[in-house]
Amino acid sequence: MENLVSVASQVAVLFVLMGVGAVLRRLKLLGDGAIGGMVNLLMFVVTPCVIIDCFQRPFDSAMLGGLGLAFAFASFGHLALIALSALCVRGGGDDTRRTLRLAAVFSNAGFMGLPLEQAILGPRGVFFGAVYIVVFNLFIWSWGVKTMGEESGGRSEGLLKSVFNPGTVGIALGLPLFLMSVSLPAVVAEPVRHLANLNTPVAMVVIGYSLVGVKFGRVARSGGVYAAAALRLFASPLLLVAAMLPFRRWLDPDMMLAMVIASSAPVAALVSIFSAKFRRDVDVGVAIVSGTTLISIVTMPVVIALAMALL
């Protein structure tokens, strides 16, 4: 019960910050252009800084091993969800079905996962959570692009983005510093840390802004939407708990919990972006991102508290 209350309070803080974004939109103090700029700031500047900052620590062979295991478990989680989404998300038209399968697989591990990992586990949680983001990017720019209907001539671009993205850039810059126990000079480390600290408030304001005005009526009647939401919010983290449970005595507790937090997050914002980019079901894409985000205020504390008790 204590774990549930603790996690719920952290999630509640995130939702209060989302409320700020919603109010700013209602008062027309923020517009789509500003939000687009904030998203670019988060993706291309803040996310790499978060990862680099969490790698600013002395080398530890046990933590290096934990990174490899985190990569393996995150990959397993994505592969399992890909298989389950093909089996369970079958209703609706082709455009809707493709969008929902993407939604079932990919979590908002960056905008919601990292802030919660930071709040619950501190820098160690972000250290391992960064690996989940790398795996996320590898899968969404490969399998995700293919699923949504890759445009002619777009394969090389998708492959390039699967390898070179904010997550992999952050790892590429931060991991050598960790391996060599190199600390950045203060004139660089301080700006990196300040930018990293923007992740939680800015990401939550962006999500809160996006929640306003979503129409859930038609989406609630779309075939497969409930299966996709259940896979994303429940099956994804519980599969990882089941996979790690037999080995919990030998695994880093922070690594295990970071994987569960990342996988328990609601549908990734990129799902709505991809649904528009590839001309799929945009209404369903936006609504399932927003709907699972609202529902996650209940599901994330329950799932994470259960994982804390078991792992």
C-alpha positions as CSV (number, residue, x, y, z in Angstrom):
1,M,0.0,0.0,0.0
2,E,2.9,2.3,0.8
3,N,4.4,1.8,-2.7
4,L,1.0,2.5,-4.3
5,V,0.6,5.8,-2.4
6,S,4.2,6.8,-3.2
7,V,3.9,6.1,-6.9
8,A,0.4,7.7,-7.1
9,S,1.7,10.9,-5.6
10,Q,4.5,11.1,-8.2
11,V,2.0,10.5,-11.0
12,A,-0.3,13.1,-9.5
13,V,2.5,15.7,-9.7
14,L,2.9,14.9,-13.4
15,F,-0.8,15.4,-14.0
16,V,-0.9,18.7,-12.2
17,L,1.8,19.8,-14.6
18,M,-0.3,18.6,-17.5
19,G,-3.1,20.7,-16.1
20,V,-0.9,23.7,-16.5
21,G,-0.6,22.9,-20.2
22,A,-4.4,22.4,-20.5
23,V,-5.1,25.8,-18.8
24,L,-2.6,27.6,-21.0
25,R,-4.4,26.3,-24.1
26,R,-7.8,27.2,-22.8
27,L,-6.6,30.7,-22.1
28,K,-4.9,30.8,-25.5
29,L,-1.5,31.7,-23.9
30,L,0.1,28.9,-25.9
31,G,-0.5,28.0,-29.6
32,D,0.3,25.1,-31.9
33,G,3.5,26.8,-33.1
34,A,4.9,27.2,-29.6
35,I,4.1,23.6,-28.7
36,G,5.8,22.4,-31.9
37,G,8.9,24.3,-30.9
38,M,8.7,22.8,-27.4
39,V,8.4,19.3,-28.8
40,N,11.5,19.9,-30.9
41,L,13.4,21.3,-27.9
42,L,12.4,18.2,-25.9
43,M,13.3,15.7,-28.6
44,F,16.5,17.1,-30.0
45,V,18.1,18.9,-27.1
46,V,16.6,17.9,-23.7
47,T,16.4,14.2,-24.3
48,P,20.1,13.8,-25.2
49,C,21.0,16.1,-22.3
50,V,19.0,13.9,-19.9
51,I,20.9,10.8,-21.1
52,I,24.3,12.5,-21.0
53,D,23.7,13.9,-17.6
54,C,22.7,10.5,-16.1
55,F,25.9,8.9,-17.6
56,Q,28.0,11.4,-15.6
57,R,29.1,8.9,-13.0
58,P,32.2,6.8,-12.2
59,F,32.5,3.6,-14.2
60,D,30.7,0.6,-12.6
61,S,31.0,-2.8,-14.3
62,A,27.8,-4.0,-12.6
63,M,25.9,-1.0,-14.1
64,L,27.4,-1.7,-17.5
65,G,26.1,-5.2,-17.3
66,G,22.7,-3.8,-16.3
67,L,22.7,-1.7,-19.5
68,G,23.0,-4.8,-21.6
69,L,20.3,-6.6,-19.7
70,A,18.0,-3.5,-20.0
71,F,18.5,-3.6,-23.8
72,A,17.6,-7.3,-23.8
73,F,14.5,-6.9,-21.7
74,A,13.3,-3.8,-23.6
75,S,13.8,-5.6,-26.9
76,F,11.9,-8.6,-25.6
77,G,9.0,-6.3,-24.5
78,H,8.7,-4.7,-27.9
79,L,8.9,-8.0,-29.8
80,A,6.3,-9.5,-27.5
81,L,3.9,-6.6,-28.0
82,I,4.4,-6.7,-31.8
83,A,3.3,-10.4,-31.8
84,L,0.4,-9.7,-29.4
85,S,-0.8,-6.7,-31.4
86,A,-1.0,-8.8,-34.5
87,L,-3.1,-11.3,-32.7
88,C,-5.4,-9.1,-30.6
89,V,-5.9,-5.9,-32.6
90,R,-7.9,-7.1,-35.5
91,G,-11.1,-5.0,-35.7
92,G,-11.8,-1.8,-37.8
93,G,-10.5,-0.7,-41.1
94,D,-7.0,-1.1,-42.3
95,D,-6.0,2.5,-41.4
96,T,-7.4,2.1,-37.9
97,R,-5.9,-1.3,-37.3
98,R,-2.4,-0.1,-38.3
99,T,-2.6,2.9,-36.0
100,L,-3.8,0.8,-33.1
101,R,-1.1,-1.8,-33.5
102,L,1.5,0.9,-33.3
103,A,-0.3,2.3,-30.2
104,A,-0.2,-1.1,-28.5
105,V,3.6,-1.4,-28.9
106,F,5.0,2.0,-28.3
107,S,4.9,3.8,-24.9
108,N,5.6,7.4,-24.0
109,A,8.8,6.3,-22.4
110,G,10.5,9.6,-22.9
111,F,8.0,12.3,-22.0
112,M,6.3,10.3,-19.2
113,G,8.7,7.4,-18.4
114,L,11.9,9.5,-17.8
115,P,10.2,12.0,-15.4
116,L,8.7,9.2,-13.4
117,E,12.0,7.2,-13.3
118,Q,13.8,10.4,-12.1
119,A,11.2,10.9,-9.4
120,I,11.1,7.3,-8.1
121,L,14.6,6.0,-8.7
122,G,16.7,9.1,-9.3
123,P,19.6,9.2,-11.8
124,R,20.1,5.4,-11.7
125,G,16.5,5.0,-13.0
126,V,17.2,7.4,-15.9
127,F,20.5,5.6,-16.6
128,F,18.6,2.4,-17.4
129,G,15.5,4.1,-18.8
130,A,17.7,5.7,-21.5
131,V,18.2,2.2,-22.9
132,Y,14.5,1.7,-23.3
133,I,14.3,4.9,-25.4
134,V,17.1,3.7,-27.7
135,V,15.2,0.4,-28.2
136,F,12.0,2.3,-28.8
137,N,13.6,4.4,-31.5
138,L,15.1,1.3,-33.2
139,F,11.7,-0.4,-33.4
140,I,9.5,2.6,-34.3
141,W,11.7,3.7,-37.2
142,S,11.9,0.2,-38.6
143,W,8.9,-2.0,-37.7
144,G,6.8,1.1,-37.0
145,V,7.4,2.8,-40.3
146,K,6.8,-0.5,-42.2
147,T,3.5,-1.1,-40.3
148,M,2.2,2.4,-41.0
149,G,2.9,1.9,-44.7
150,E,6.3,3.1,-45.7
151,E,6.3,5.6,-48.6
152,S,8.2,4.8,-51.7
153,G,11.8,5.6,-51.4
154,G,11.6,6.1,-47.6
155,R,13.4,3.0,-46.5
156,S,16.8,4.6,-46.2
157,E,15.4,7.5,-44.3
158,G,13.6,5.2,-41.8
159,L,16.8,3.1,-41.3
160,L,18.9,6.3,-40.8
161,K,16.4,7.6,-38.1
162,S,16.4,4.2,-36.4
163,V,20.1,4.5,-35.9
164,F,20.6,8.2,-35.5
165,N,18.0,9.7,-33.2
166,P,18.0,11.7,-29.9
167,G,18.2,8.5,-27.8
168,T,21.1,6.9,-29.7
169,V,22.9,10.2,-29.9
170,G,22.6,10.7,-26.1
171,I,24.0,7.2,-25.5
172,A,26.8,7.6,-28.1
173,L,27.9,10.8,-26.3
174,G,27.3,9.7,-22.7
175,L,28.4,6.1,-22.7
176,P,32.1,6.7,-23.5
177,L,32.2,9.3,-20.7
178,F,30.8,6.7,-18.3
179,L,33.2,3.9,-19.6
180,M,36.2,6.2,-19.1
181,S,34.9,7.8,-15.9
182,V,35.3,11.2,-17.5
183,S,33.5,14.2,-16.0
184,L,32.5,17.0,-18.2
185,P,34.0,20.4,-17.2
186,A,31.6,22.6,-15.2
187,V,31.1,25.0,-18.0
188,V,29.6,22.2,-20.1
189,A,28.1,20.0,-17.3
190,E,26.0,22.8,-15.8
191,P,24.2,23.8,-19.0
192,V,23.6,20.1,-19.8
193,R,22.1,19.6,-16.3
194,H,19.9,22.7,-16.6
195,L,18.6,21.5,-20.0
196,A,18.0,18.0,-18.6
197,N,15.9,19.5,-15.8
198,L,13.5,20.9,-18.4
199,N,12.3,17.4,-19.3
200,T,9.6,16.9,-16.7
201,P,7.8,20.3,-16.7
202,V,8.0,21.0,-20.4
203,A,7.0,17.5,-21.4
204,M,4.0,17.5,-19.1
205,V,2.9,21.0,-20.3
206,V,3.1,19.7,-23.9
207,I,1.0,16.6,-23.1
208,G,-1.6,18.6,-21.1
209,Y,-1.9,21.0,-24.1
210,S,-2.6,18.1,-26.4
211,L,-5.3,16.6,-24.2
212,V,-7.6,19.6,-24.7
213,G,-10.3,19.3,-27.3
214,V,-9.9,15.6,-28.2
215,K,-13.1,13.9,-29.4
216,F,-13.4,10.4,-28.0
217,G,-16.9,9.5,-29.3
218,R,-16.1,7.8,-32.6
219,V,-12.9,6.4,-31.2
220,A,-14.7,4.7,-28.4
221,R,-16.6,2.7,-31.0
222,S,-13.6,1.8,-33.1
223,G,-12.8,-1.9,-33.3
224,G,-9.6,-2.9,-31.5
225,V,-9.2,0.3,-29.4
226,Y,-9.8,-1.4,-26.1
227,A,-7.4,-4.3,-27.0
228,A,-4.7,-1.8,-27.9
229,A,-5.1,0.2,-24.7
230,A,-5.1,-3.0,-22.6
231,L,-1.9,-4.2,-24.3
232,R,-0.2,-0.9,-23.8
233,L,-1.2,-0.2,-20.2
234,F,-1.3,-3.7,-18.7
235,A,0.1,-6.4,-20.9
236,S,3.3,-4.5,-21.7
237,P,4.6,-4.0,-18.2
238,L,3.3,-7.3,-16.8
239,L,5.0,-9.2,-19.5
240,L,8.3,-7.6,-18.4
241,V,7.6,-8.4,-14.8
242,A,6.9,-12.0,-15.6
243,A,10.1,-12.2,-17.7
244,M,12.3,-10.7,-14.9
245,L,10.7,-12.3,-11.9
246,P,12.6,-15.6,-12.1
247,F,15.9,-13.7,-12.2
248,R,15.1,-11.0,-9.7
249,R,17.8,-12.2,-7.2
250,W,20.5,-11.5,-9.8
251,L,19.2,-8.4,-11.5
252,D,19.6,-4.7,-10.5
253,P,16.3,-3.6,-8.8
254,D,16.5,-0.2,-10.3
255,M,17.0,-1.6,-13.8
256,M,14.0,-3.9,-13.4
257,L,11.8,-1.1,-12.1
258,A,13.0,1.4,-14.8
259,M,11.9,-1.1,-17.5
260,V,8.5,-1.5,-15.9
261,I,8.0,2.2,-15.6
262,A,8.9,2.8,-19.2
263,S,6.7,0.0,-20.5
264,S,3.7,1.0,-18.3
265,A,3.6,4.5,-19.8
266,P,0.6,5.5,-22.1
267,V,0.7,5.5,-25.9
268,A,3.7,7.4,-27.4
269,A,3.0,10.8,-28.9
270,L,4.8,9.7,-32.0
271,V,1.8,7.4,-32.8
272,S,-0.4,10.4,-33.5
273,I,2.4,12.0,-35.5
274,F,2.9,8.9,-37.6
275,S,-0.9,8.5,-38.2
276,A,-0.9,11.9,-39.7
277,K,2.4,11.5,-41.6
278,F,1.3,8.2,-43.2
279,R,-2.3,9.3,-43.7
280,R,-3.8,6.6,-41.4
281,D,-6.5,7.1,-38.8
282,V,-5.5,10.5,-37.3
283,D,-8.6,10.7,-35.0
284,V,-7.9,7.3,-33.5
285,G,-4.2,8.1,-33.2
286,V,-4.7,11.4,-31.3
287,A,-7.5,10.0,-29.1
288,I,-5.7,6.8,-28.0
289,V,-2.7,8.9,-27.0
290,S,-4.8,11.3,-25.0
291,G,-7.2,8.6,-23.6
292,T,-4.4,6.3,-22.4
293,T,-2.6,9.3,-20.9
294,L,-5.7,10.1,-18.8
295,I,-6.3,6.5,-17.8
296,S,-2.6,6.1,-16.8
297,I,-3.1,8.2,-13.7
298,V,-4.7,5.1,-12.3
299,T,-3.0,2.3,-14.1
300,M,0.6,3.4,-13.7
301,P,0.6,3.6,-9.9
302,V,-1.1,0.2,-9.7
303,V,1.2,-1.6,-12.1
304,I,4.4,0.0,-10.8
305,A,3.4,-0.7,-7.1
306,L,2.8,-4.3,-8.1
307,A,6.2,-4.5,-9.7
308,M,7.9,-3.0,-6.7
309,A,6.2,-5.6,-4.5
310,L,7.1,-8.6,-6.7
311,L,10.6,-7.5,-7.9
